[in-house]
């Protein structure tokens, strides 16, 4: 497995991981009807547009030419965020590669790049009910930002999410 910068041509592989990991990780958390309507073709179009905008960076975990995970990151999107704060926008790994070190490798590569960008802290938002993701973030050193819980609407359902943070400098 290699961790490398994502290219536009990776959009299909990223979309496959994005959709399948949502369907696997969020089963029982978000409405099943929402998960069932997720489309690889739609997600691929969004990733192509995302790459064309160039508003953040994305790394992929590539195993023999197949994308098995990705992480997207950049400056914090929070209102009033300090300049030194970065954000993990998305990190997803194909369920066939969960607990194999892919997520940790993606995080380590992204955190190194965030430091190169002179960012000293990173945040990530996670659904409170996503216990697997929370365990991952805590294992790599993130801690919860007290009082950060806020709702997000997914598939017509309001779900609580919480911010986690880590010093990376």
PyMOL commands that set and color helices and strands:
alter all, ss='L'
color gray80, all
select helices_A, chain A and resi 8-25+32-36+40-53+95-97+102-116+131-139
alter helices_A, ss='H'
color red, helices_A
select strands_A, chain A and resi 2-5+57-63+66-75+85-93+121-127+143-144+150-154+157-167
alter strands_A, ss='S'
color yellow, strands_A
deselect
rebuild
show_as cartoon
